[in-house]
């Protein structure tokens, strides 16, 4: 299925996808001159597309000169490799959040899914649902790396707008996470296995995963395939994130779909943040056009078979960014702070919950030395636990998610599907409201222990 016919003299999105093939050459990038010889040839890209001298631009990163050079020398041997599982990364590039928590960030604007479920128009329903999928990209532009979860680690959000969310680290090599959220309008299920490729001063991130949303009242199932992401200026220059490419959301029940194009950042920042596309019927006829910026808002308008706005209609805003904190150290939204807060935790918190990680908490408190030491200690405990399991011929399986026989294909590889098994709902209901951890102080005092929850069996 292609996009509507393009004509340079006609069409609301006449040049919607122009420039994709020129992404590499259209960026304002320079090699770093004047730095140590080992840095020669490294491109530094200004996200605003300015003309600053490359060496001056390179000094705007988060690294001190001595740290930058030593880290660059270490990373050179990994160029071309998948660095998803690397555990030697310095804690200075991390944010006080794990990947399990980051999976929950897409729920900030979950009211859009509520509206999609209530919507009678099947095409406008996809407008709401796809805008929900776009809304998380403002949070995803953060340049800090979340912590890799420990095998068996969990994260639960229980007190947010009637939504319950649970995620679990289901595999260590390769790193895989599974999550399930639910309220009266929808269920959201995700299995995530990121694939990366280090290119030197940048890294490509491919979202090998499966995301499914079931709208309960509407009785439809939606499948989401997000675009890849590129992280620029890892070591030299100001680190920034772009997601050039195509997002597709398909109504698996009816065959209708949304195809949205995330424009790449061009010369002088042109095109950055812009998203344009169409809602198509199952017969591949455009019904609604969508346009906006993933860091501001999205709007839509009914269109004809040529993709032109219907006479007498106008653009309507469907989503806009909520207020965000000013000068936040980690570029967090208010919702991101809620995710880390015990305000969104259940009274009966699992000891495997990400909030309890000592390295995450130390980083949140600004103690980088302690955060690094705690991170190293957790990684060593994880290796020791694996050696013990292997010596005993035992196998780890997740507790809250079951491996199915389903294999899902993505543009970047296949992924095994883990499905929420409902056991945590039973555990929560039988636990009731009674708990020795009755307040935030008590919850913080729980010792982080992801190793006690997995199901261990003899192979």
Residue, then its C-alpha position, 0 to 999 in steps of 0.5 A: x500500500x502506498x501513499x496518495x499520489x503526489x503532485x508538486x502543484x497539488x496535494x496537501x502533503x505534496x512533498x510529505x516524504x521528500x528527502x528521506x533518501x537524502x537524510x545522511x547528506x542533508x544533515x548539518x554535520x562535520x568531522x571533528x578537527x583539532x581533537x586528538x587523532x583518534x577522533x578524526x573523522x567523527x561527525x558532530x551534528x547540530x540538531x538546529x542545523x547551525x554552522x558552528x565550528x565542529x570543534x566548538x560544537x563538540x564541546x557542548x556535550x555532557x562529557x569532560x575532555x578527558x572522559x570523552x577521549x577515553x570513552x571514545x577509545x573504548x567504544x571504537x571497538x564496538x562500532x558496527x555492533x549491537x550494544x544493547x546488552x553492554x554493562x560497562x557503560x558509565x552511570x553518568x549517561x543513565x537516567x534514574x529509570x529502567x526500561x520497564x518503567x519507560x515502557x509505561x510512559x506511553x500511558x501518559x495520554x491514555x485518555x486518547x485510547x478511551x476516546x478511541x474506544x468510545x468513538x463510533x467513526x472507525x477512521x476517527x477512532x484510528x486518529x485517536x489511537x495513532x495520536x496516542x502512539x505519537x504522544x510518547x515521542x516527546x518523552x522518548x527524545x530524552x538523551x539519557x539511557x534507562x537502566x537495563x532491567x535485571x532478569x525477573x525485575x518488575x515494575x507496577x503502576x497501580x494508582x493512575x487514572x484507573x489503569x493498572x500496569x505491570x511489566x517484567x524482564x522476561x529474558x536477559x540475553x537478548x534483553x526482552x521486556x513484556x508489559x500489560x496495562x488495562x482499564x475499562x476501555x482497553x488492554x495494552x500488551x507489549x513485548x520489547x526487544x531493542x536492537x541497536x547498531x553503534x555507528x561511532x558517534x551515533x547509534x541506530x535503535x530498531x524497535x523489534x517488538x510487538x504492540x497490541x491494543x484491544x479496544x473493549x467497547x469497539x471490539x477491535x484489535x490494533x497493531x503498532x509498528x513504530x519507526x526506528x530511532x537514531x541517537x546523534x552525538x553520543x560522545x561529541x556534541x549535544x546528544x539528541x534523538x530523531x525518529x525518521x521513518x514510518x509508523x503504521x497502526x493497523x486495525x487487525x479486525x477491519x483492515x483499516x490502517x494509519x501510515x504516518x511519516x516522521x520527517x528526518x531533521x534536515x538542513x538548519x533543523x528543517x522538518x524536525x519533529x514533523x509527522x504527516x500521513x493518512x488514515x486508510x480504509x481496508x481498500x487502501x483509500x485515504x479517508x483522513x489526513x493527519x499532520x502535526x509535530x510529535x513535540x507539540x500537537x497532532x491535528x486531522x481533517x477528512x480528505x477525498x480519494x486524492x488526499x485533498x481536504x474535503x470542502x467545508x471541513x477544517x483541521x481539528x486538534x486531537x492531541x497537544x503536549x501537556x505542560x512540562x517542568x522547566x529546566x528538569x535535570x533529566x528532561x522528565x515530564x510530570x508523568x515521568x516523575x509520577x512513574x518513579x514516585x511511590x504515589x503510583x505504587x501499590x500498597x503491596x509492592x513486589x520486592x522486584x520493583x524497579x523503584x527499589x533498585x539501589x543504583x536507580x535511587x542513588x542516581x536520582x539522589x545525585x550520588x553518581x559514585x554510589x550509583x555506579x557501585x550499586x549498578x556493578x554489584x547488581x550486575x555481579x549478583x545477576x552473573x552469579x545467579x546465572x552461574x548457579x542456575x546453569x550449574x544446577x541445570x535449572x531454567x528461569x521462566x518469568x512469573x507473570x508472563x508466559x512464552x507462547x508459540x507465536x513468533x511476530x515478524x518486524x522490519x528488523x527481525x522476529x520476536x517471540x511473544x510473551x503474554x500476560x498470564x493473569x497470575x499477578x491479578x490473582x496475587x494482588x487480589x488475594x494480597x488485599x490491602x493489608x501490607x507491612x509497607x503502609x507508607x512511602x518510607x516503608x516501601x523504600x525500605x523493602x530490599x530490592x530482590x528480583x531473584x525470588x520471583x522467577x519460576x525455576x525448573x530443572x531442564 
